[in-house]
């Protein structure tokens, strides 16, 4: 790691002078949201912007992913910065002039802002910053539940674009604009999906003894699963089991033949993740047997725990302090949300940073909400941070 940092004097004001162009790009992306692996318009816009700035552009990783590469000097070091591009299947209710023009699709997590931040940094780094090495700007599709990061990695991202270290940021409603937060270790939870099918025997509701009722077992499972969290997991190790759906039967007076449960599981420790899976399987199978039912368990591992590497976390924290001042950079407790940047951090050391999006009416609406909007006041701050981090790393 570099042992010192270049001066930040004038950096933020320099980036602020070019930010309006990228606020316009952000709002254009916002008005035309695209779901996972559908980000064709967005990737076209990203690719054309990078080409105009002199970046070598590669397209197609992860279907709609874009990588912009810029080399200056003859340095051997290489750094990667990732931004996500996809939207969510949510009907927007903001009433903004640049609100989504596509029914049922919305940038409700700020990926439009993350993309615009990185494009703004791309311009500043290309036109106003001297460095010695290779910069890889990674615009990733399908962060929301579909694992676009894993797909890019599996298709050779780091073979085609070697990175010594990799970084990403996410806006943080509830954290004031002008502040950043980062902590080493687990930053976001793993996420698993569990589908349970209980098979019994249907009967008339007046004669339930002729059937085998899966609803009784489903109810027992819903209540009993929480004992895994409260009685088997160390209270200092966060874990969440959420039963999001129960589907069984259609009428009042018939014992259903089957029941379907959909469950989400989140943990902050890989060992706890393994233990919770083991105990869910044992518990569900035991409950099914006790109610004379057959069961099927489909346990799908989605995103792993996002683990910030200590040295890279400290490096990013120092860069943020240099830019914003120590009073504006804090540690942040892990969240139980999930993020597929975790796959990239499994392959390369790096860190994931939180960027203040505002409090209350000034950008404080939580993500995945039909009233959410990325706070454009944070755009230049995020771009200046990336510029400073890259210049420092590739000195």
C-alpha positions as CSV (number, residue, x, y, z in Angstrom):
1,X,0.0,0.0,0.0
2,X,1.2,3.6,-0.7
3,X,2.5,5.2,2.5
4,X,1.3,8.8,1.8
5,X,-1.4,10.7,0.0
6,X,-1.4,13.5,-2.5
7,X,-2.9,16.8,-1.5
8,X,-6.7,17.1,-1.7
9,X,-6.6,20.9,-2.0
10,X,-9.1,22.1,-4.6
11,X,-10.1,18.5,-5.5
12,X,-13.7,18.7,-4.4
13,X,-14.3,22.1,-6.0
14,X,-12.7,20.8,-9.2
15,X,-15.0,17.9,-9.3
16,X,-18.0,20.0,-8.4
17,X,-17.3,22.1,-11.5
18,X,-18.0,19.1,-13.8
19,X,-20.7,17.4,-11.7
20,X,-23.7,19.0,-13.4
21,X,-23.1,17.0,-16.6
22,X,-23.3,13.8,-14.5
23,X,-26.3,14.9,-12.5
24,X,-28.0,15.1,-15.9
25,X,-26.8,11.6,-16.8
26,X,-27.9,10.3,-13.5
27,X,-31.4,11.7,-14.0
28,X,-31.6,10.3,-17.5
29,X,-30.7,6.8,-16.2
30,X,-33.3,7.3,-13.4
31,X,-36.0,8.0,-15.9
32,X,-35.1,4.9,-17.9
33,X,-34.6,2.1,-15.3
34,X,-33.6,-1.3,-16.4
35,X,-33.8,-4.5,-14.4
36,X,-31.1,-7.2,-13.9
37,X,-29.4,-8.2,-17.2
38,X,-31.6,-5.7,-19.1
39,X,-29.3,-2.7,-18.7
40,X,-28.8,-2.2,-22.5
41,X,-29.5,1.6,-22.6
42,X,-27.5,2.2,-19.5
43,X,-24.5,0.2,-20.7
44,X,-24.7,2.0,-24.1
45,X,-24.6,5.3,-22.2
46,X,-21.7,4.2,-20.0
47,X,-19.7,2.8,-22.9
48,X,-20.1,5.9,-25.1
49,X,-19.2,8.2,-22.2
50,X,-16.0,6.2,-21.4
51,X,-15.0,6.0,-25.1
52,X,-15.3,9.8,-25.4
53,X,-13.0,10.2,-22.4
54,X,-10.3,8.0,-23.9
55,X,-10.9,4.8,-22.0
56,X,-10.5,1.4,-23.6
57,X,-14.0,-0.1,-23.4
58,X,-14.9,-3.8,-23.1
59,X,-18.5,-4.9,-23.2
60,X,-20.4,-8.2,-22.6
61,X,-19.1,-9.5,-19.3
62,X,-22.1,-10.5,-17.3
63,X,-24.2,-9.9,-20.4
64,X,-24.6,-6.1,-20.1
65,X,-21.5,-5.3,-18.0
66,X,-19.0,-2.6,-19.1
67,X,-15.4,-2.2,-18.1
68,X,-13.4,0.9,-18.9
69,X,-9.7,0.7,-18.7
70,X,-7.2,3.6,-18.6
71,X,-3.4,3.3,-18.3
72,X,-1.0,6.2,-17.6
73,X,2.7,5.9,-17.3
74,X,4.4,2.5,-17.0
75,X,3.5,1.5,-13.4
76,X,2.6,-2.1,-12.7
77,X,-0.1,-1.5,-10.1
78,X,-3.8,-1.8,-11.1
79,X,-6.9,-0.8,-9.1
80,X,-10.6,-1.6,-9.8
81,X,-13.6,0.5,-8.9
82,X,-17.1,-1.0,-9.2
83,X,-20.5,0.6,-9.7
84,X,-23.8,-1.2,-10.1
85,X,-26.3,-0.3,-12.8
86,X,-29.6,-2.2,-12.3
87,X,-33.0,-1.0,-11.1
88,X,-35.8,-2.7,-9.1
89,X,-39.3,-3.9,-9.9
90,X,-41.0,-1.1,-8.0
91,X,-43.6,1.4,-9.1
92,X,-42.1,4.8,-8.4
93,X,-44.2,7.4,-6.5
94,X,-41.8,10.3,-6.2
95,X,-43.5,12.6,-8.7
96,X,-40.2,13.9,-9.8
97,X,-39.7,15.5,-13.2
98,X,-37.2,12.8,-14.0
99,X,-39.3,9.9,-12.5
100,X,-39.3,6.5,-14.1
101,X,-41.0,6.4,-17.5
102,X,-41.4,2.7,-17.3
103,X,-44.2,1.2,-15.2
104,X,-43.2,-1.1,-12.5
105,X,-39.5,-0.3,-12.8
106,X,-37.6,2.2,-10.6
107,X,-34.1,3.1,-9.4
108,X,-35.0,2.7,-5.8
109,X,-31.5,1.8,-4.5
110,X,-29.4,4.6,-6.0
111,X,-27.6,2.6,-8.6
112,X,-28.2,5.4,-11.1
113,X,-26.2,7.6,-8.6
114,X,-23.4,5.1,-8.3
115,X,-23.0,4.9,-12.0
116,X,-23.0,8.6,-12.4
117,X,-20.5,9.0,-9.6
118,X,-18.1,6.7,-11.3
119,X,-18.5,8.3,-14.7
120,X,-17.8,11.7,-13.1
121,X,-14.7,10.3,-11.5
122,X,-13.8,8.7,-14.9
123,X,-13.7,12.2,-16.5
124,X,-11.8,13.8,-13.7
125,X,-9.2,11.0,-13.6
126,X,-8.8,11.0,-17.4
127,X,-8.5,14.8,-17.8
128,X,-7.2,16.3,-14.6
129,X,-5.1,13.6,-12.7
130,X,-1.7,12.2,-13.3
131,X,-1.1,8.7,-12.1
132,X,1.2,5.8,-12.9
133,X,-0.6,2.4,-13.5
134,X,-3.9,1.0,-14.7
135,X,-7.4,2.0,-13.7
136,X,-10.3,-0.5,-14.3
137,X,-13.8,1.0,-13.9
138,X,-16.3,-1.9,-13.6
139,X,-19.9,-1.1,-14.3
140,X,-21.8,-4.2,-13.1
141,X,-25.3,-5.4,-14.0
142,X,-27.7,-7.3,-11.9
143,X,-26.7,-6.5,-8.3
144,X,-30.3,-6.9,-7.0
145,X,-30.6,-10.6,-6.2
146,X,-29.3,-11.9,-9.5
147,X,-25.6,-12.1,-8.8
148,X,-24.1,-10.0,-11.7
149,X,-20.8,-9.7,-9.8
150,X,-20.4,-13.5,-9.6
151,X,-21.2,-13.8,-13.3
152,X,-18.6,-11.2,-14.3
153,X,-16.0,-12.9,-12.1
154,X,-16.9,-16.3,-13.5
155,X,-16.6,-15.0,-17.1
156,X,-13.0,-13.8,-16.4
157,X,-13.2,-10.3,-15.1
158,X,-10.0,-10.4,-13.1
159,X,-8.2,-12.4,-15.8
160,X,-9.0,-9.9,-18.4
161,X,-8.6,-6.9,-16.1
162,X,-6.1,-7.8,-13.3
163,X,-6.7,-5.7,-10.2
164,X,-4.5,-5.6,-7.2
165,X,-7.3,-4.2,-5.1
166,X,-11.1,-3.6,-5.7
167,X,-13.4,-1.0,-4.2
168,X,-17.1,0.0,-4.3
169,X,-19.4,2.4,-2.5
170,X,-23.2,2.6,-1.7
171,X,-25.3,5.6,-0.8
172,X,-26.5,5.6,2.8
173,X,-29.8,7.2,3.7
174,X,-29.7,8.4,7.3
175,X,-26.0,9.4,7.0
176,X,-25.7,13.1,6.3
177,X,-24.4,14.3,2.9
178,X,-20.7,15.1,3.3
179,X,-20.0,12.1,5.5
180,X,-18.7,8.6,4.8
181,X,-18.5,5.4,6.8
182,X,-16.4,2.3,6.6
183,X,-15.5,-0.5,8.9
184,X,-13.2,-3.6,8.6
185,X,-14.7,-7.1,8.7
186,X,-18.3,-8.0,8.0
187,X,-20.1,-5.1,6.4
188,X,-23.2,-6.8,4.9
189,X,-24.9,-10.1,5.5
190,X,-25.0,-13.3,3.6
191,X,-28.4,-14.1,2.0
192,X,-29.9,-17.5,1.4
193,X,-33.4,-18.5,0.1
194,X,-35.1,-21.6,1.5
195,X,-38.2,-23.1,-0.1
196,X,-40.0,-25.8,1.9
197,X,-42.7,-28.0,0.5
198,X,-44.9,-30.0,2.9
199,X,-46.9,-32.9,1.4
200,X,-49.9,-34.2,3.3
201,X,-53.3,-35.6,2.4
202,X,-56.4,-33.5,1.7
203,X,-59.7,-34.0,3.5
204,X,-63.1,-32.3,4.2
205,X,-62.8,-29.7,6.9
206,X,-65.6,-31.4,8.8
207,X,-63.6,-34.7,8.9
208,X,-59.9,-33.6,9.2
209,X,-59.0,-37.0,10.7
210,X,-59.2,-38.4,7.2
211,X,-56.4,-36.2,6.1
212,X,-52.8,-35.2,7.1
213,X,-52.8,-31.4,7.6
214,X,-49.7,-29.6,6.4
215,X,-51.0,-26.3,7.9
216,X,-50.4,-27.5,11.4
217,X,-46.8,-28.4,10.6
218,X,-46.3,-25.1,8.7
219,X,-47.5,-23.2,11.7
220,X,-45.2,-25.1,14.0
221,X,-42.2,-24.5,11.7
222,X,-42.9,-20.7,11.6
223,X,-42.9,-20.4,15.3
224,X,-40.1,-22.9,16.0
225,X,-37.6,-21.6,13.6
226,X,-37.0,-18.5,15.7
227,X,-35.7,-20.7,18.5
228,X,-32.6,-21.4,16.3
229,X,-31.8,-17.7,16.5
230,X,-32.7,-17.1,20.1
231,X,-31.4,-20.3,21.7
232,X,-28.7,-21.7,19.5
233,X,-26.8,-18.7,18.1
234,X,-24.5,-16.6,20.3
235,X,-26.4,-13.4,20.9
236,X,-23.4,-11.4,19.7
237,X,-23.5,-13.0,16.3
238,X,-26.3,-11.5,14.2
239,X,-28.6,-13.8,12.3
240,X,-32.1,-13.4,10.9
241,X,-34.7,-16.0,9.7
242,X,-37.7,-14.4,7.9
243,X,-40.7,-16.4,6.8
244,X,-41.9,-14.3,3.9
245,X,-44.6,-16.5,2.4
246,X,-46.9,-19.4,3.3
247,X,-49.1,-20.7,0.5
248,X,-51.6,-23.5,1.2
249,X,-55.2,-24.2,0.3
250,X,-57.9,-21.9,-1.3
251,X,-61.2,-22.5,0.6
252,X,-62.6,-22.5,4.1
253,X,-63.6,-26.1,4.5
254,X,-60.9,-28.3,3.0
255,X,-57.7,-29.5,4.6
256,X,-55.0,-28.6,2.0
257,X,-52.9,-31.3,0.4
258,X,-49.7,-29.3,0.6
259,X,-48.1,-26.1,1.9
260,X,-45.2,-24.0,0.6
261,X,-43.0,-21.8,2.8
262,X,-40.5,-19.3,1.5
263,X,-37.8,-18.2,3.9
264,X,-35.0,-15.8,3.9
265,X,-31.8,-16.3,6.0
266,X,-29.2,-13.7,6.7
267,X,-26.0,-14.0,8.8
268,X,-22.8,-12.0,9.3
269,X,-20.5,-15.0,9.9
270,X,-19.8,-17.8,7.5
271,X,-19.7,-20.3,10.4
272,X,-23.1,-19.1,11.7
273,X,-24.4,-19.4,8.1
274,X,-23.4,-23.1,8.0
275,X,-24.9,-23.8,11.5
276,X,-28.2,-22.1,10.6
277,X,-28.6,-24.1,7.4
278,X,-27.8,-27.4,9.3
279,X,-30.4,-26.6,12.0
280,X,-33.1,-25.5,9.6
281,X,-32.8,-28.7,7.7
282,X,-32.9,-30.8,10.9
283,X,-35.7,-28.9,12.4
284,X,-38.0,-28.9,9.3
285,X,-37.4,-32.6,8.6
286,X,-38.1,-33.4,12.3
287,X,-41.3,-31.4,12.3
288,X,-42.5,-33.0,9.1
289,X,-41.9,-36.4,10.4
290,X,-43.7,-35.7,13.7
291,X,-46.8,-34.6,11.7
292,X,-46.5,-37.6,9.3
293,X,-45.7,-35.4,6.3
294,X,-43.2,-35.7,3.5
295,X,-41.1,-32.6,2.9
296,X,-38.7,-31.1,0.4
297,X,-36.1,-28.5,1.2
298,X,-34.5,-26.4,-1.5
299,X,-31.7,-24.4,0.2
300,X,-30.3,-21.8,-2.2
301,X,-27.1,-20.0,-1.2
302,X,-27.3,-16.5,-2.7
303,X,-24.8,-13.8,-1.6
304,X,-21.9,-14.5,0.8
305,X,-21.0,-12.3,3.7
306,X,-19.4,-9.1,2.5
307,X,-16.0,-8.9,4.3
308,X,-14.0,-5.7,4.1
309,X,-10.2,-6.4,4.2
310,X,-8.5,-4.6,7.1
311,X,-5.6,-3.0,5.2
312,X,-7.8,-1.8,2.3
313,X,-10.4,-0.6,4.7
314,X,-7.9,1.5,6.6
315,X,-6.5,2.9,3.3
316,X,-10.0,3.9,2.1
317,X,-10.7,5.4,5.5
318,X,-7.6,7.5,5.4
319,X,-8.4,8.7,1.9
320,X,-11.9,9.8,3.1
321,X,-10.4,11.6,6.1
322,X,-8.0,13.5,3.8
323,X,-10.9,14.5,1.6
324,X,-13.6,15.3,4.2
325,X,-11.9,15.6,7.6
326,X,-11.9,13.1,10.5
327,X,-15.1,14.4,11.9
328,X,-16.9,13.4,8.8
329,X,-15.7,9.8,8.5
330,X,-17.0,7.2,10.9
331,X,-17.3,3.5,11.4
332,X,-20.6,1.9,10.7
333,X,-22.2,-1.2,12.2
334,X,-22.8,-4.0,9.7
335,X,-26.2,-4.2,8.1
336,X,-28.3,-7.3,7.4
337,X,-28.8,-6.3,3.8
338,X,-26.8,-8.2,1.2
339,X,-24.5,-7.1,-1.7
340,X,-22.9,-9.2,-4.4
341,X,-19.8,-7.1,-4.4
342,X,-18.9,-9.8,-1.7
343,X,-18.0,-12.1,-4.6
344,X,-15.4,-9.7,-5.9
345,X,-13.9,-9.3,-2.4
346,X,-13.5,-13.0,-2.2
347,X,-11.2,-12.8,-5.2
348,X,-9.3,-9.6,-4.5
349,X,-8.6,-7.5,-1.4
350,X,-10.7,-4.3,-1.1
351,X,-13.4,-2.5,0.7
352,X,-17.0,-1.3,0.5
353,X,-17.7,2.2,1.6
354,X,-20.9,4.1,2.6
355,X,-21.6,7.5,1.2
356,X,-24.0,9.8,3.0
357,X,-27.3,10.4,1.1
358,X,-29.0,12.7,3.6
359,X,-31.2,12.7,6.6
360,X,-35.0,13.2,6.7
361,X,-36.4,15.0,3.7
362,X,-32.9,15.6,2.4
363,X,-32.4,12.2,1.0
364,X,-33.2,10.2,4.1
365,X,-35.8,8.0,2.5
366,X,-34.7,4.3,2.8
367,X,-33.8,2.4,-0.3
368,X,-36.2,-0.1,-1.9
369,X,-38.9,2.4,-1.3
370,X,-41.2,3.9,-4.0
371,X,-40.4,7.4,-2.6
372,X,-36.6,7.0,-2.6
373,X,-34.3,9.2,-4.8
374,X,-30.5,9.4,-4.9
375,X,-29.3,12.7,-3.5
376,X,-27.4,14.6,-6.2
377,X,-25.6,16.6,-3.6
378,X,-23.6,13.5,-2.9
379,X,-22.5,12.9,-6.5
380,X,-19.4,15.2,-6.5
381,X,-18.3,13.9,-3.1
382,X,-18.4,10.3,-4.2
383,X,-16.5,11.2,-7.5
384,X,-13.9,13.2,-5.6
385,X,-13.4,10.3,-3.2
386,X,-12.8,7.9,-6.1
387,X,-10.4,10.3,-7.8
388,X,-8.4,10.8,-4.6
389,X,-8.3,7.1,-3.8
390,X,-7.1,6.2,-7.4
391,X,-4.5,8.9,-7.6
392,X,-3.2,7.9,-4.2
393,X,-3.0,4.3,-5.1
394,X,-1.4,4.8,-8.5
395,X,1.2,7.4,-7.5
